[in-house]
Amino acid sequence: MATIVENPSLTGGSPGAEPVVDNYLTFTRGWKSWAFTLDHKRIGVMYLCATLGAFFVGGVMALLLRSELFFPGKQFLSPDMYNHMFTLHGAVMTFLFIIPGIPAAQGNFVLPIMLGAKDVAFPRMNLGSFYLWVFGAIYLVAAIIFGGLDTGWTFYTPYSTTTNTSVILATTGVFILGFSSIFTGLNFIVTIHTMRPPGMTWFRMPLFLWATYATAIIQVLATPVLGITLLLLIAERAVGIGIFQPELGGDPVLFQHFFWFYSHPAVYIMILPAMGVISELISTFSRKHIFGYRFIAYSSIAIALLGFLVWGHHMFTSGQSAVSATMFSFLTFSVSIPSAIKVFNWLATMYKGSISFATPMVYALSFIFLFSIGGLTGLFLGALSVDIHLHDTYFVVAHFHYVMMGGTLIAFLGGLTYWWPKMTGRMYDEFSSQMAAIGVFIGFNLTFFPQFVMGARGMPRRYADYLPEYEFYHQLSTIGAFVLGVALVAAVGILVRSLWTGPKAPANPWGSATLEWQCSSPPPHDNFATTPEVGDPYAVESVKWSDSERGYVKNPSYVPSKDH
């Protein structure tokens, strides 16, 4: 049973917040209290630590790859080892970090609190999804030890059916990870449908919840396709059933259709939650109501639905008919419209706002810049005549990373620094964190922008060696990778250091109006003693700064606007 803490300053409580109680970190103690917890917040923290661990492993592999490419010719990785390294880098980053990063870690922590709920709809399923992630990760990492993996993270047939590497082990791991993703998505859909508090209609939900809901739809509908595809691949390797192998009457291009029918929607599993995070950051740090709320909300659903119709743009060079290629090209352009709507509305929100360049906002501005480049270069690749020349070059590598890293990773860091005071009850050093965020931005662009140039000039991707004419661009890219790596380590290190040296966090340090800022930092075990009062989630004028509390408190003079 929670006990009342007599001194509110110990947990950063403030007027307008819930009464301060033992927080979720101290409610129970011992490793078993974490290993068997049903508390969504602890599960979110475990996901956070696990996905950051996977990100570190994938990042080390990336630095090894870039180091190998600093000069032409072999440095320390053989061509075969290079193939293993970039395959595992892609698989670990995609399946263990980018896909679960924001939904499973940050979503698990804040989604129920944003709803004013005490937990998700199915707490045991939530814990089960985490352990499925762990088991899937073990299988995937075991592939490194038992034979490696050299197929590329896409497992393309027919090579993946004939190589003597650990394809079955790795694909089994990804299959298990798929169930983790489905369970998380199902849990979030039911939670949002059934656990909204009185007064929180669909159009009074924070946009992060809209984005998470759209993501969950994709997780539930698309992930089974990947599971079935990987089972067919495992069966093909084990007993030769003739689904994908041409000599057995199979069609290797069929695998590409199956794989990308999941994996292009999976791009939106990665980016939609990131867009939800950015919507929260832009409004909060512009001190202004979000512009075009309904357009942003509907655009999340539109992206989720249109994302199922564009998988063929990955296969313009695979021999599909001209009519199919033309239709997929047209649909690729159409899916950019709801993404552009979001960007325009974020810019309109900032217009004439009182912008604060706190660390989360630095990441949000970085996201808009980098994601816009990623999105615009995606239009180039969606054009048939251009894609024929750029397909399988470093231009595609740069585009993918501008969307996935420049989008998802940057938003992940923005959300992490935004909700860190709520998660830990500690504030971090703002100036150092801002410098790290700027370092991430510089390092990222120095790493990947030169890849657009060398890709346009014909440098193929996935090659362990290259012609001397590309050396300058590879060296720029490698230097940028190490700048990015140092900045990322610094960004995470600053947050970790704050656990011991950071000042206590108030209940609402940023001035946001969503419900998670109405409870203490860190939150109590059951989030709220009573159901919180629901208002406009973007009425930033409903809170005001309090010098005595070192944070924002409810504004007693606030009168809700009829416009919102």
C-alpha positions in Angstrom: 0.0 0.0 0.0 1.3 3.4 -0.9 2.3 5.7 2.0 2.1 9.5 2.0 5.4 11.3 1.9 5.3 14.3 4.3 7.8 16.5 2.4 6.5 17.4 -1.1 9.9 18.7 -2.1 11.2 15.1 -2.0 9.3 14.1 -5.1 8.8 17.4 -6.9 5.1 17.7 -6.1 3.4 20.9 -6.8 0.0 22.5 -6.4 -2.4 21.1 -8.9 -0.6 17.8 -9.0 -1.8 14.6 -7.4 -1.0 14.1 -3.7 2.6 12.8 -3.4 2.9 9.1 -2.7 5.6 6.5 -2.9 6.6 6.5 -6.6 6.7 3.5 -8.9 10.5 3.2 -8.5 10.3 2.7 -4.7 6.8 1.1 -4.4 8.4 -2.4 -4.2 12.1 -3.4 -4.1 14.3 -6.2 -5.3 15.0 -7.7 -8.7 11.8 -9.9 -8.6 9.7 -6.8 -8.2 11.0 -5.7 -11.6 11.3 -9.1 -13.4 7.6 -9.9 -12.6 6.1 -6.4 -12.5 2.8 -5.6 -14.1 3.4 -1.9 -13.8 3.4 -0.4 -17.3 6.0 2.2 -16.1 8.5 -0.4 -15.0 7.9 -2.4 -18.2 8.5 0.8 -20.2 11.8 1.4 -18.3 12.9 -2.2 -18.9 12.1 -1.8 -22.6 14.0 1.5 -22.6 17.2 -0.1 -21.1 16.9 -3.1 -23.4 16.4 -1.2 -26.6 19.2 1.2 -25.7 21.5 -1.8 -25.2 20.5 -3.1 -28.7 21.1 0.4 -30.1 24.6 0.4 -28.6 25.4 -3.0 -30.2 24.1 -1.9 -33.6 26.0 1.4 -33.3 29.3 -0.3 -32.6 28.8 -2.4 -35.7 28.1 0.8 -37.7 31.3 2.4 -36.5 33.3 -0.8 -37.5 31.7 -0.7 -41.0 32.5 3.0 -41.4 36.1 2.5 -40.2 36.6 -0.3 -42.7 35.4 2.1 -45.5 37.8 5.0 -44.5 40.2 3.9 -47.2 39.7 1.7 -50.3 40.7 -1.9 -50.0 40.7 -4.2 -47.0 41.5 -2.6 -43.6 40.6 -5.2 -41.0 37.3 -6.7 -42.2 37.2 -9.4 -44.9 34.5 -9.0 -47.6 32.6 -11.9 -46.0 32.9 -10.5 -42.5 31.8 -7.1 -43.9 28.6 -8.8 -45.2 27.9 -10.3 -41.8 28.5 -7.0 -40.1 26.2 -4.8 -42.2 23.5 -7.6 -42.1 23.5 -7.8 -38.3 23.7 -4.0 -38.0 20.6 -3.6 -40.0 18.7 -6.4 -38.3 19.6 -5.3 -34.8 18.8 -1.7 -35.4 15.6 -2.3 -37.2 14.0 -5.2 -35.2 15.5 -4.6 -31.8 15.6 -0.8 -31.6 13.8 1.3 -34.2 10.5 -0.7 -34.3 10.0 -1.1 -30.5 11.9 2.1 -29.4 9.2 4.7 -29.1 6.0 2.5 -28.8 7.3 -0.1 -26.4 9.5 2.1 -24.3 8.1 5.6 -24.2 4.6 4.5 -25.2 4.3 2.0 -22.5 5.4 4.5 -19.9 3.2 7.5 -20.9 0.2 6.2 -22.8 -1.8 5.1 -19.7 -0.9 8.2 -17.8 -1.9 10.4 -20.7 -5.3 8.6 -20.5 -5.5 9.2 -16.8 -5.6 5.3 -16.4 -3.8 3.2 -13.8 -2.3 0.8 -16.3 -2.8 -0.7 -19.8 -5.8 -2.9 -20.5 -3.8 -6.2 -20.3 -0.9 -5.8 -17.9 0.2 -9.5 -18.1 0.2 -9.4 -21.9 2.3 -6.3 -21.6 4.9 -8.1 -19.5 4.7 -11.1 -21.8 5.5 -8.8 -24.9 8.7 -7.6 -23.1 9.9 -11.2 -22.5 9.0 -12.1 -26.1 11.3 -9.2 -27.2 14.0 -10.6 -24.9 13.7 -14.1 -26.3 13.6 -12.8 -29.9 16.7 -10.7 -29.2 18.5 -13.8 -27.8 17.8 -15.7 -31.0 18.9 -12.8 -33.2 22.1 -12.2 -31.3 22.8 -16.0 -31.1 23.0 -15.9 -34.9 26.1 -13.8 -34.5 27.8 -16.6 -32.6 26.5 -19.6 -34.5 27.5 -18.9 -38.1 26.6 -15.3 -38.5 24.2 -13.9 -41.1 25.1 -12.4 -44.5 21.8 -12.1 -46.3 21.2 -8.4 -45.6 18.5 -7.5 -43.0 15.8 -8.2 -45.6 16.6 -11.9 -45.9 16.1 -11.9 -49.7 15.6 -15.2 -51.5 17.1 -17.1 -53.3 20.3 -16.4 -51.4 18.8 -16.7 -48.0 17.6 -20.3 -48.9 21.1 -21.4 -49.9 23.6 -19.6 -47.7 25.2 -21.7 -44.9 24.8 -18.9 -42.3 22.3 -18.9 -39.4 19.2 -17.8 -41.4 16.8 -20.1 -39.4 18.1 -18.9 -36.1 17.8 -15.2 -37.1 14.4 -15.5 -38.7 13.1 -17.4 -35.7 14.2 -14.5 -33.6 12.4 -12.0 -35.8 9.3 -14.2 -35.8 9.2 -14.1 -32.0 9.8 -10.3 -32.1 6.8 -10.0 -34.3 4.6 -11.5 -31.6 6.0 -9.0 -29.1 5.0 -6.2 -31.6 1.5 -7.6 -32.1 0.8 -7.9 -28.3 1.9 -4.3 -27.8 -0.3 -3.0 -30.6 -3.3 -5.0 -29.4 -2.8 -3.8 -25.9 -2.7 -0.2 -27.0 -5.7 -0.4 -29.2 -7.9 -1.9 -26.4 -6.5 0.6 -23.8 -7.3 3.6 -25.9 -10.8 2.3 -26.8 -11.8 1.3 -23.3 -9.8 3.3 -20.7 -10.2 6.9 -21.7 -11.5 9.0 -18.8 -14.8 10.8 -18.8 -14.6 13.9 -21.0 -11.7 12.6 -23.2 -13.4 12.1 -26.5 -11.4 11.0 -29.5 -10.7 14.6 -30.4 -9.5 15.5 -26.9 -6.8 12.9 -27.0 -3.2 14.0 -27.2 -1.8 13.6 -30.7 0.8 11.1 -29.4 -2.1 8.8 -28.6 -3.5 9.2 -32.1 -0.1 8.3 -33.5 0.3 5.4 -31.2 -3.2 4.2 -32.1 -2.4 4.3 -35.8 0.9 2.5 -35.2 -0.9 -0.2 -33.3 -3.3 -0.8 -36.2 -0.3 -1.4 -38.5 1.4 -3.7 -35.9 -1.7 -5.9 -35.6 -2.6 -6.1 -39.3 0.9 -6.1 -41.0 3.1 -8.1 -38.6 1.4 -11.4 -39.2 2.3 -11.2 -42.8 6.0 -11.0 -41.9 5.5 -14.0 -39.5 4.0 -16.1 -42.2 6.7 -15.1 -44.7 9.5 -16.0 -42.3 7.9 -19.3 -41.5 7.7 -20.1 -45.2 11.4 -19.2 -45.5 12.3 -21.5 -42.6 10.3 -24.3 -44.2 12.0 -23.6 -47.5 15.4 -24.0 -45.9 14.5 -27.0 -43.8 12.5 -29.2 -46.2 12.6 -27.4 -49.6 8.9 -27.0 -50.2 9.3 -24.8 -53.3 7.8 -21.5 -52.4 10.7 -19.3 -53.2 13.4 -21.5 -54.9 13.2 -21.3 -58.7 14.6 -24.8 -59.2 11.7 -26.2 -57.1 9.1 -24.2 -59.0 9.1 -21.3 -56.5 9.3 -17.5 -57.2 12.0 -15.5 -55.3 10.2 -12.2 -56.2 7.2 -13.5 -54.2 9.3 -13.2 -51.1 9.9 -9.6 -51.9 6.2 -8.9 -52.2 5.5 -10.6 -48.9 8.4 -9.0 -47.1 7.7 -5.4 -48.2 3.9 -5.8 -47.7 4.9 -5.8 -44.0 8.1 -3.8 -44.1 6.9 -0.7 -45.7 4.0 -0.4 -43.2 6.8 -1.1 -40.7 8.5 2.1 -41.8 5.4 3.8 -40.4 5.5 1.7 -37.2 8.9 3.4 -36.8 8.0 6.9 -37.9 4.3 7.5 -36.7 5.1 7.4 -33.0 8.0 9.7 -33.7 5.6 12.2 -35.3 3.4 11.9 -32.3 6.3 12.8 -30.0 7.1 15.8 -32.2 3.5 17.1 -32.0 3.8 17.1 -28.2 7.2 18.9 -28.3 6.3 21.6 -30.8 3.2 22.7 -29.0 4.8 22.6 -25.5 8.0 24.5 -26.4 6.2 27.0 -28.7 3.9 27.8 -25.8 1.0 27.7 -28.3 -2.0 25.5 -29.1 -1.2 22.9 -31.8 -2.4 24.2 -35.2 -4.7 21.9 -37.2 -5.3 19.3 -34.5 -7.8 17.3 -36.5 -5.7 17.4 -39.7 -2.7 16.0 -37.8 -4.9 13.3 -36.1 -6.5 12.2 -39.4 -3.2 12.3 -41.2 -1.9 9.6 -38.7 -4.7 7.3 -39.7 -4.2 8.2 -43.4 -0.5 7.3 -43.2 -1.4 4.0 -41.5 -3.9 3.0 -44.3 -2.0 4.3 -47.3 1.2 2.6 -46.0 -0.3 -0.8 -46.9 -0.6 0.2 -50.6 2.9 1.3 -51.6 5.2 -1.7 -51.0 5.9 -2.1 -54.7 8.1 1.0 -54.9 10.8 -1.2 -53.3 10.6 -3.4 -56.4 10.8 -1.1 -59.4 13.8 -3.1 -60.7 12.4 -6.5 -59.9 10.6 -7.0 -63.2 7.1 -6.0 -62.3 4.8 -4.8 -65.0 4.9 -1.1 -66.2 1.3 -0.7 -65.0 2.1 -2.0 -61.5 5.2 0.2 -61.3 3.2 3.3 -62.4 0.5 2.7 -59.8 2.9 2.1 -57.0 4.8 5.3 -58.0 1.5 7.3 -57.9 0.6 5.8 -54.5 4.1 6.6 -53.2 3.5 10.3 -54.0 0.1 10.2 -52.4 1.4 8.9 -49.1 3.7 11.9 -48.8 0.6 14.2 -48.5 -0.4 13.4 -44.9 3.3 13.5 -43.8 3.5 17.0 -45.4 0.3 18.0 -43.6 2.0 17.3 -40.3 5.1 19.3 -41.2 3.1 22.3 -42.3 1.0 22.2 -39.2 4.1 22.0 -36.9 5.5 25.0 -38.7 2.2 26.9 -38.3 2.2 26.0 -34.6 5.6 27.6 -34.2 4.6 30.7 -36.1 4.4 33.6 -33.7 4.9 31.2 -30.8 7.1 31.9 -27.8 9.7 29.3 -28.7 12.0 27.8 -26.0 15.1 26.1 -27.2 15.1 23.5 -24.5 16.8 20.2 -25.4 13.6 18.4 -26.5 12.8 21.3 -28.8 16.3 21.2 -30.3 15.6 17.6 -31.2 12.1 18.5 -32.6 13.6 21.1 -34.9 16.3 18.7 -35.9 13.6 16.2 -36.7 11.7 18.6 -39.0 14.8 19.4 -40.9 16.1 15.9 -41.3 12.8 14.2 -41.9 12.0 16.8 -44.6 15.2 15.8 -46.4 14.3 12.1 -46.0 10.8 12.7 -47.3 11.8 14.8 -50.3 14.5 12.3 -51.3 11.8 9.6 -51.0 9.9 11.4 -53.8 13.0 11.1 -56.0 13.1 7.4 -55.4 9.3 7.2 -56.0 9.9 8.5 -59.5 10.4 5.5 -61.8 13.0 7.0 -64.1 15.1 8.3 -61.2 14.8 5.2 -59.1 16.2 2.9 -61.9 19.5 4.8 -61.6 19.5 5.3 -57.8 18.3 1.8 -56.8 20.8 -0.1 -54.7 23.2 2.9 -54.4 24.2 4.9 -51.3 21.5 7.4 -52.2 19.0 4.8 -50.8 21.2 4.3 -47.7 21.2 8.0 -47.0 17.4 8.3 -47.7 16.6 5.4 -45.4 18.8 6.8 -42.6 17.4 10.3 -42.9 14.0 8.9 -42.3 14.8 6.2 -39.8 17.6 7.8 -37.8 16.9 11.5 -38.6 13.3 10.8 -37.9 12.7 8.0 -35.4 16.0 8.2 -33.5 15.9 12.0 -33.2 12.3 11.9 -32.0 13.2 9.1 -29.6 15.9 11.3 -28.1 13.4 14.2 -28.0 10.8 12.2 -26.2 13.4 10.7 -23.9 14.7 14.2 -22.8 11.0 15.4 -22.6 9.7 12.6 -20.4 13.0 12.0 -18.5 12.0 14.2 -15.5 8.7 12.3 -15.3 10.4 8.9 -15.6 13.1 9.6 -13.1 12.1 12.6 -11.0 15.4 14.3 -11.9 16.3 17.2 -14.2 19.4 16.9 -16.3 22.0 19.6 -17.2 20.3 21.6 -19.8 23.3 23.3 -21.5 25.3 20.1 -21.8 22.3 18.3 -23.2 21.7 21.0 -25.8 25.3 20.8 -26.9 24.9 17.0 -27.3 21.7 17.5 -29.3 23.5 19.9 -31.6 26.4 17.4 -31.9 24.0 14.7 -32.9 22.6 17.0 -35.6 26.0 17.9 -37.0 27.4 14.4 -36.8 24.3 12.9 -38.5 24.4 15.3 -41.5 28.2 14.8 -41.9 27.6 11.1 -41.9 24.8 10.7 -44.3 24.6 13.8 -46.6 27.8 12.8 -48.5 26.1 9.5 -49.2 23.5 11.2 -51.3 26.3 12.6 -53.5 28.2 9.4 -53.9 25.0 7.5 -54.5 24.0 9.9 -57.2 27.5 9.4 -58.7 27.0 5.6 -58.8 28.5 4.2 -55.6 26.7 0.9 -54.9 25.5 0.1 -51.4 26.7 -3.0 -49.4 30.1 -3.0 -51.1 33.1 -3.7 -48.9 35.4 -1.9 -51.3 35.1 1.1 -53.7 36.9 3.1 -56.4 39.3 5.8 -55.3 37.0 8.5 -56.7 34.6 7.9 -53.7 37.3 8.0 -51.0 36.7 11.7 -50.0 32.9 11.1 -49.5 33.5 7.9 -47.5 36.0 9.7 -45.3 33.6 12.5 -44.6 30.9 9.9 -43.8 33.2 8.0 -41.4 34.4 11.2 -39.6 30.7 12.1 -39.2 29.8 8.7 -37.8 32.4 9.1 -35.0 31.1 12.6 -34.3 27.6 11.2 -34.1 28.7 8.3 -31.9 30.4 10.6 -29.4 27.4 12.9 -29.3 25.0 10.1 -28.8 27.1 8.6 -25.9 27.3 12.1 -24.4 23.5 12.6 -24.7 22.8 9.4 -22.9 25.6 9.9 -20.4 24.2 13.3 -19.4 20.8 11.7 -18.7 22.4 8.8 -16.7 24.5 11.2 -14.7 21.4 13.2 -13.7 20.2 10.2 -11.7 22.9 11.0 -9.2 23.6 14.7 -9.7 20.4 16.2 -11.1 18.0 18.4 -9.1 14.6 17.1 -8.2 12.1 17.5 -11.0 8.8 19.3 -10.5 5.5 17.7 -11.5 5.4 19.8 -14.7 8.8 21.3 -15.7 7.9 22.1 -19.3 4.4 23.7 -19.1 2.5 21.0 -21.0 -1.2 20.5 -20.5 -1.5 16.8 -21.1 -2.5 14.5 -18.2 0.9 12.9 -17.4 2.1 16.2 -16.0 -0.7 16.3 -13.4 0.9 13.6 -11.3 4.1 13.8 -9.4 7.6 13.1 -10.8 8.2 10.2 -10.8 4.6 9.1 -10.9 2.9 7.1 -8.1 2.5 3.3 -8.5 -1.1 3.7 -9.6 -0.6 7.0 -11.4 -3.6 8.9 -10.0 -5.5 8.5 -6.8 -8.6 9.8 -8.5 -9.5 10.3 -12.1 -7.8 13.5 -13.3 -9.8 16.4 -14.8 -9.7 16.3 -18.6 -9.2 19.4 -20.5 -7.8 20.6 -23.9 -4.4 18.8 -24.1 -2.9 21.7 -25.9 -4.2 24.6 -23.8 -0.7 25.6 -22.6 -2.2 28.8 -21.1 -4.0 26.5 -18.6 -0.8 26.3 -16.6 1.6 29.0 -15.4 5.1 29.1 -14.0 5.6 29.1 -10.3 8.9 30.2 -8.9 8.3 28.5 -5.6 7.6 25.2 -7.2 10.3 25.5 -9.9 7.7 24.3 -12.4 4.3 24.9 -13.9 1.1 24.7 -11.9 -2.6 25.0 -12.8 -3.6 28.5 -13.8 -6.7 29.4 -11.7 -7.6 32.3 -14.0 -7.7 30.1 -17.1 -11.0 30.1 -19.0 -11.3 27.4 -21.7 -11.6 28.8 -25.2 -14.5 27.9 -27.4 -12.2 27.7 -30.4 -10.4 24.6 -28.9 
